[in-house]
Amino acid sequence: MGLWDIELEVLQSGYKTVCGVDEAGRGPLAGPVCAAAVILPPGIEIKGLNDSKKLSEKKREELYAEITEKSLYYGIAFASVDEIEKLNILGATFLAMNRAISKLGIFPELALIDGNQSKGIDCNCRCIVGGDAKCASIAAASILAKVTRDRLMVEYDKEYPQYGFAKHKGYGTKAHKEALMRFGPCGIHRPSFLSKIFPEGSSWIRSLPAVSANSRPQNI
C-alpha cells in the first residue's frame, strides 16, 4: 500500500478537504501532549515522509520545514499537564487534536485519525490504525507534533536541568526515573503517571508543585 492510497481513495469518494491528525507525548511521565493536523496537496511527494518514530531527529527537523512549507493548511496544539490530570491522557489527547484541527484555517470534511479511537473528536472522522505509516497526511502530522513537543521539552530542560528532559523528552527512561528518585517531581511531571510507577513515593507525589503559568505550553 502506498502512502497516498487511503487519502486518494477518500478524495475520489467525494470528500474535498481531508486532514490527517496525530499526537506526540501520550506516554511520557512529564510534559504536555501535542497534536497536529495537516492538509497536504493531493499526491504531493515529500521524500522520506514516514512515521516520525522511524525517523532520526535530524530527518524529522528537515521534514518539519518541508511539511510546513508545502502543506495547504496545518495546525499544532497542546493539552497541558493540568488538562491531562483532569481529563486523563486520552481525553487530553482528543482536546489537543480538536485544538489542532481548529487551527487549520478551514474546517475539514473528514479527519483521518491515527489509532483506533476517535469518540472525542468534534468533526467527521475516520480511524486509521497505524496511520502514521500508511497515510501521508497522518505521517506529516506525526512529524509536526513530535518535533514541536521535542522542542518544548528542550526548553523545559533549561528550567529543570536536573532531569535530562532535552535527552529523553520526559519518557520514563532509567536516567529519568533515577532523577525522580533523587530530586522528586517538578512542575511539569504528571502525578497520575508517577503514582503508577512509584507508589512508594506517594508522599512526594502529593507534594508535586502546581504547574505555573509559565510552565503551561501556549497553543501555537
Secondary structure, DSSP 8 states (H G I E B T S, - for coil): --TTHHHHHHHHTT-S-EEEEEEE-SS-SBS-EEEEEEE--TT---TT---GGGS-HHHHHHHHHHHHHH-SEEEEEEE-HHHHHHHHHHHHHHHHHHHHHHTSSS--SEEEEESS--TT-SS-EEEETTGGGT-HHHHHHHHHHHHHHHHHHHHHHHHSGGG-HHHHTT---HHHHHHHHHH---TTB-HHHHHHH-GGGHHHHHT-----GGGS----
